[in-house]
């Protein structure tokens, strides 16, 4: 029932044929439409054509549960780069996340001069639902000892914006920060959480910070969302080569004891094997879709065959059973415009077999498994729901 977001017949009419990432945020509190922000995107296939990053598209969920792209986020019929600059000397701007605060959309992104060389980060705002953007804050790469560059953020129930972050590079722990919305333009007013002392404090440049999540973690892209009274963190973990989901009633605590659900994993088959949630080679991302519930969650996962660029896309997966895995019971079965109360048992089942994942199978065969993927042999498989209308495998 799910599919890729880019390709002919899907995104070509908006002038884009390939792209990655896909952070999402609702455009209006009571509306059905949401923005999807993508990273390096191209007008052609295999990373060919004009290079644009970031771009935005407006979408909704169809009756079949699929993400339906409606139009570009910008004015006009074709998706344009949201921030004006030129990709000279390998310069690119990669978005971390977007958030809607009282009708204003904020986007944080990292300036890369060569992928992985973050020179600084920047925050923009849009007061016209993503059509135009203006800068509100530019933050040096050294902020938070470089652990503040790759982030995800969400509105809390207490008036604060909460932010999880790490250093770009998929090799580090996860840190927790909070700030009042009026301080989004002044990172010196942001507070950082120490799970060892259970305290919040301002950060002095160069002083050590204490992560909230560090055990068996090499944090990649993150998606923090407040869903039905719980904090949900979806994250690509390079340590396990998996998209992991963790759920907690509290955010200000150590997350090390929360056993994650592995919803999509790289597997050990490589590009030569069938691509599905148990073998999604060279995956990353893992962004939670608006209107998700604990029992029925949609996420967007990127995939890139770096050997020949034959596969470069963002794919929607549907995940059912997280409520059982973490033993939480949503008040309402369907996603609601506002968070609903949830009753949770002290301990989850942590049973991987209760999770069901639906996916499309955009296979890119021909490559053997990488040595790093062998560590996943011990990961328990998840149950696959058969799909209708899944397209045939691609050939190298």
C-alpha positions in Angstrom: 0.0 0.0 0.0 3.0 2.3 0.3 5.5 3.7 -2.3 8.5 5.8 -3.1 8.0 9.5 -3.0 10.1 10.3 -6.1 10.0 9.0 -9.6 8.1 9.2 -12.9 4.4 9.5 -12.4 5.0 10.7 -8.8 7.2 13.8 -8.6 8.2 14.5 -12.2 5.4 17.0 -12.8 6.9 19.1 -10.0 10.3 19.0 -11.7 12.1 16.5 -9.4 12.9 12.9 -10.1 15.2 12.0 -7.2 15.8 13.2 -3.6 16.4 12.1 0.0 15.5 13.0 3.6 11.9 14.2 4.1 11.2 15.9 7.4 7.5 16.7 7.8 5.3 19.2 9.6 1.6 20.1 9.4 0.9 23.4 7.7 -2.1 24.2 9.8 -3.2 22.8 13.2 -6.6 21.8 11.9 -5.7 21.0 8.3 -4.9 17.8 6.5 -1.9 19.1 4.5 1.7 18.9 5.5 5.0 20.1 4.2 7.8 17.6 3.4 11.4 19.1 3.3 13.9 17.2 1.3 17.7 17.4 1.1 19.9 17.0 -2.0 17.3 16.7 -4.8 17.7 16.5 -8.6 15.7 17.2 -11.7 17.0 14.0 -13.3 17.4 10.4 -12.2 20.7 9.0 -10.8 21.6 12.4 -9.2 21.6 14.0 -12.7 20.2 17.3 -13.7 19.9 20.5 -11.7 20.9 20.1 -8.0 18.6 21.7 -5.5 18.6 21.6 -1.6 16.5 22.0 0.3 13.2 21.7 -1.6 9.7 21.4 -0.2 6.5 19.7 -1.3 3.0 19.8 0.1 1.3 16.5 0.7 -1.6 14.7 2.4 -2.4 11.1 3.3 -4.8 9.5 0.8 -7.5 7.1 1.7 -5.1 4.2 1.0 -2.7 5.6 3.5 -0.1 6.6 0.9 1.5 10.0 1.0 0.0 12.0 -1.9 2.2 14.9 -3.2 -0.1 17.8 -4.1 2.1 20.7 -5.2 5.5 22.5 -4.5 5.8 24.2 -1.2 7.1 27.3 -3.0 5.0 29.4 -5.4 4.7 28.0 -8.9 4.3 24.6 -10.5 7.9 23.3 -10.1 9.8 22.7 -6.9 12.5 25.3 -6.3 15.3 25.5 -3.9 13.8 27.1 -0.7 17.0 29.1 0.1 18.8 31.0 -2.6 22.5 30.1 -3.1 24.7 28.3 -5.6 26.3 24.8 -5.1 29.8 26.0 -5.7 32.8 24.2 -4.3 30.5 21.3 -3.1 28.5 23.7 -1.0 25.1 22.3 0.0 22.4 23.0 2.6 21.0 19.9 4.3 17.8 20.3 6.5 17.6 18.6 9.9 14.0 19.3 10.8 11.0 21.7 10.6 8.6 22.7 13.3 5.3 24.7 13.3 5.2 27.1 16.3 1.9 29.0 16.4 1.5 29.1 12.7 5.1 30.0 11.9 7.2 27.3 10.3 10.9 27.1 11.3 13.5 25.1 9.5 17.0 24.3 10.7 19.7 23.2 8.2 23.4 22.6 8.1 25.8 24.2 5.6 28.2 21.6 4.3 31.2 22.4 2.2 31.7 18.9 1.1 29.4 16.3 2.7 30.3 16.0 6.4 32.2 19.2 6.6 29.7 21.3 8.5 30.8 24.9 8.6 27.7 26.3 10.5 24.0 25.8 10.9 21.1 28.2 10.3 17.5 28.6 11.2 14.9 30.2 8.9 11.2 31.0 9.4 8.3 31.2 7.1 5.0 33.0 7.9 3.3 32.1 4.6 3.3 28.3 5.0 6.7 27.7 3.4 6.4 29.8 0.3 9.2 32.3 1.4 11.8 32.1 4.1 13.9 34.6 6.2 16.9 33.9 8.4 16.4 34.2 12.2 19.6 32.6 13.6 23.1 31.5 12.4 24.9 29.2 14.8 28.6 28.2 14.6 29.4 24.6 14.1 31.3 24.7 17.4 28.1 25.2 19.4 27.5 22.5 21.9 30.9 21.1 21.2 29.6 20.4 17.7 26.8 18.2 19.0 24.1 20.7 18.0 24.3 20.5 14.3 22.1 17.5 13.4 18.8 17.8 15.3 15.1 17.2 15.6 12.6 19.3 17.6 9.1 19.3 18.8 6.7 21.4 20.9 6.2 20.3 24.4 3.1 20.6 26.5 4.8 23.0 28.9 5.6 25.9 26.5 9.1 24.7 25.7 10.5 23.5 22.4 12.5 20.3 23.0 15.4 19.3 20.8 17.5 16.2 20.4 20.8 16.6 18.6 24.1 15.1 17.7 27.1 15.8 15.6 26.8 15.1 11.9 28.6 11.9 10.9 26.6 9.1 12.5 29.2 8.4 15.2 28.0 10.0 18.3 25.5 10.1 21.1 22.2 12.1 21.5 21.8 15.2 23.6 18.7 17.0 24.9 18.1 20.8 24.8 15.1 23.0 25.4 14.2 26.6 24.8 11.2 29.0 24.8 9.9 29.8 21.3 10.9 33.5 21.7 14.5 32.3 22.2 14.8 30.4 19.0 17.0 33.2 17.6 19.3 33.2 20.6 21.0 29.8 21.3 22.7 31.3 24.4 19.4 31.1 26.1 18.9 27.4 25.4 19.1 25.0 28.3 20.8 21.5 28.1 19.8 18.5 30.1 22.1 16.4 32.3 20.4 13.0 33.0 23.0 12.2 35.6 22.0 15.1 37.8 18.4 15.6 36.4 19.1 19.3 35.9 18.8 21.9 33.1 21.5 24.5 32.6 23.1 26.9 30.1 26.1 25.6 28.3 29.6 27.2 28.6 31.6 26.8 25.4 34.0 23.9 25.7 32.4 22.5 28.8 31.4 18.8 28.6 27.8 17.8 27.9 26.1 14.6 29.1 24.0 12.7 26.5 20.6 11.2 27.2 21.2 8.3 24.8 24.7 6.8 24.3 24.6 3.0 24.7 25.1 1.2 21.4 24.3 4.4 19.5 25.9 6.1 16.6 23.2 8.7 15.9 22.2 9.6 12.4 19.0 11.4 11.3 16.4 11.8 14.0 12.7 12.5 14.1 11.3 13.6 17.5 7.5 13.9 17.7 4.9 14.1 20.5 2.2 11.5 19.7 -0.8 10.7 21.9 0.8 11.9 25.1 4.2 10.2 24.5 7.6 11.3 23.2 8.5 9.3 20.1 12.1 9.2 18.8 12.7 7.6 15.4 16.4 7.5 14.5 18.8 5.9 12.1 21.5 4.2 14.2 24.6 3.3 12.4 25.7 1.1 15.2 22.9 -1.3 14.4 22.2 -0.2 10.8 18.6 0.2 11.6 15.8 2.7 11.9 15.0 2.5 15.6 12.0 3.8 17.4 11.9 4.6 21.1 8.9 5.8 23.1 8.7 7.4 26.5 6.2 9.3 28.6 9.1 11.6 29.8 11.7 13.3 27.7 14.0 14.6 30.4 15.6 11.3 31.5 18.2 8.9 30.4 16.9 7.0 27.3 19.6 4.3 27.6 17.3 1.8 29.3 14.6 2.1 26.6 14.9 -0.9 24.3 14.3 0.2 20.7 12.1 -1.4 18.1 14.0 -2.0 14.9 11.4 -1.2 12.3 13.5 -1.1 9.1 17.0 -2.6 9.0 19.8 -2.7 6.5 19.9 -6.5 6.6 22.8 -8.6 5.3 21.7 -9.4 1.8 22.9 -6.2 0.2 21.7 -4.8 -3.1 21.6 -8.3 -4.7 18.7 -9.4 -2.4 15.1 -8.4 -2.3 14.7 -5.0 -0.7 12.2 -4.8 2.1 12.0 -3.8 5.8 14.4 -6.6 6.7 16.9 -5.8 4.0 16.8 -2.1 3.1 20.4 -1.6 1.9 22.2 1.7 2.6 19.2 3.2 4.5 19.0 6.4 6.5 16.5 9.0 7.7 13.4 7.6 9.4 11.0 10.6 9.6 7.6 10.4 11.3 4.6 11.3 9.2 1.9 13.7 10.6 -1.2 11.9 11.8 0.7 8.9 13.0 -0.4 7.1 16.1 1.4 4.8 18.4 -0.4 1.8 16.9 -0.2 3.0 13.3 2.8 5.0 12.4 4.1 6.1 9.0 7.8 6.9 8.5 9.9 8.0 5.5 13.2 6.2 5.0 15.9 7.2 2.5 18.0 4.8 0.5 21.1 5.5 -1.7 23.2 3.1 -3.7 26.4 5.1 -3.5 28.2 2.7 -5.9 26.3 3.7 -9.0 23.5 6.1 -7.9 20.9 3.7 -9.4 18.8 4.0 -6.3 18.3 7.4 -4.6 14.9 7.9 -3.1 12.7 8.4 0.0 10.2 5.6 0.7 7.2 5.5 3.0 6.8 2.6 5.4 3.8 1.8 7.6 4.6 0.5 11.1 2.0 -1.2 13.2 2.5 -2.7 16.7 4.6 -0.2 18.5 1.9 0.2 21.0 2.2 -3.5 21.8 6.0 -3.4 21.7 6.1 -0.6 24.3 2.9 -1.8 26.0 1.1 1.5 25.6 -2.6 2.0 24.9 -3.7 5.0 23.0 -7.0 6.6 24.1 -8.2 6.7 20.5 -7.3 4.3 17.7 -7.1 7.0 15.1 -4.7 9.9 14.9 -6.1 13.1 16.2 -5.2 16.8 15.5 -4.1 17.2 19.1 -2.3 14.8 21.4 -4.4 12.4 23.4 -3.8 10.8 26.7 -2.1 7.4 26.8 -2.0 4.8 29.5 1.3 3.0 29.7 2.4 -0.1 31.6 5.7 0.2 33.5 7.5 -2.1 31.1 6.9 -2.8 27.4 6.9 -6.3 25.9 9.9 -5.4 23.7 8.8 -8.3 21.5 9.9 -7.6 17.9 7.4 -10.1 16.5 4.5 -7.9 17.3 5.6 -5.2 14.8 4.2 -5.3 11.3 5.8 -3.3 8.6 4.3 -2.6 5.1 6.6 -1.3 2.4 7.1 -1.1 -1.3 10.0 -3.2 -2.7 12.1 -0.9 -4.9 14.9 -3.3 -5.3 18.3 -2.3 -6.6 20.1 -5.7 -6.9 23.6 -6.5 -7.8 25.7 -5.6 -4.8 26.8 -7.9 -2.0 26.3 -7.2 1.7 28.8 -4.8 3.3 30.9 -6.2 6.2 29.2 -3.7 8.5 25.8 -5.2 7.8 26.9 -8.6 9.2 26.3 -7.3 12.7 22.6 -7.4 12.0 22.3 -11.1 11.8 21.1 -11.2 15.4 18.2 -8.7 14.8 14.8 -10.4 15.0 12.7 -10.1 11.8 9.5 -8.2 11.7 6.3 -9.4 10.0 5.7 -8.3 6.5 2.2 -7.4 5.2 1.8 -8.2 1.5 1.4 -5.2 -0.7 -0.8 -4.6 -3.7 0.6 -2.9 -6.7 4.2 -3.0 -5.7 6.4 -2.2 -8.6 9.0 -4.6 -10.1 12.6 -4.7 -9.1 15.0 -2.3 -10.8 18.0 -3.7 -12.6 21.5 -2.3 -12.5 
